[in-house]
């Protein structure tokens, strides 16, 4: 008989743990995340999202991600593979305390898809 | 071009790469071997001053302070792509750097490795550091989280998984697991791939992490030296030896069919004349008290190379500086050499490097190739008072300017696996 398992990893970690998690991201991304933590500013999260993508992209792109068109496809054009997408998903889930299912992430194809998806997820989380 | 059917191709070594405690390039390693410069430093494992193990064979210029690759550093001269790094253990970084060196040394471009004629045999024990980290994460999240690269970066086999994919190897790919004989097995079977005409070129890589998790595990076996002095902690065959000093790193060897090597004008360090292996049939961890398996492995290697014991000029002993292991090997050496009135020079270079575990066999085969190439015999460093069991064995205290023609390389691992190679000066 299996015992019920409550979701543990979607609990938002302590602020200090969050800071350690993003200590390697650029200052702009860390500042944006701090604004989100202190004031709930979800609209300004793009630097964080781009920094996470930049961190896990297998091969650095010639043009910075934030300068790429929103229609740029993650796998076909940016070279993400299923492993690096999974790394992005896990990191994002842990950072924002959200849950992303395989069914949801499979619908995410482009940079704009991902930005919109994370914004919606985080906004729902912030209202709780 | 491979030898015609029925004729055995001759495997030769055409490239070497070193990331070791005694140097991260061939000139430094050569100087260390010639001048008997050791690679040990004081080490406080786990930040615990109570641990009795105080010394390690450190790998200079590399740092792996955490399980997170973002915290890892390595010398700028080596290229380690982010795409590859995410699947590597610390010893995978060492291995990549060693292989880059070896390929350059052999005059080979990566593009030459993809046509199916090149294979890759590797050996490591995996990464206890990473495996422990990933299992901790799994327990902490009750299975809800895992690093997608967790398995391929941490288990035994991580070297061949990563390097085969990175270099697009389409020939034979395999990892070998026989503890401290692992990379000797990799080299032996690589020789066979060439001799059987299955492959024309083999990349052989041995590597290990140099972390507390990899080394202190041997403390509970009482296999590690408690001597805090880096100058004397590792002293194979000395009566005061009290255990081995751990090390990590990586060594890569490029092994090619001699005909192919000559055709492309490659430099040949040494011929791989033969190899042999035999089990002790005795204990899961301890050496056979009379060195029975190692004695038989040496005999089989000599027979495979079609040479007599008296023709061997130098033996690179496995001797790790443990009380029982060195004694066992000394008895095995007596059985093969003294009993046949043969007296080759003998030394264990682990006196300088420490014991590299899965890495040891490939590292020492590469040292043997250097000795042949550079016409010297590494001395038995740190040997002050020779164990009486070694009476009659020739253990030179300093390196000798003698050009060995035939060299024997010994390795032994857990479960009584014993593997020996015979290397020969190129004809």
Interface residues (C-beta under 8 A of the other chain):
Chain A: X5 X7 X8 X9 X24 X57 X58 X59 X60 X83 X84 X86 X87 X90 X94
Chain B: X70 X81 X82 X83 X86 X141 X142 X144 X145 X147 X148 X149
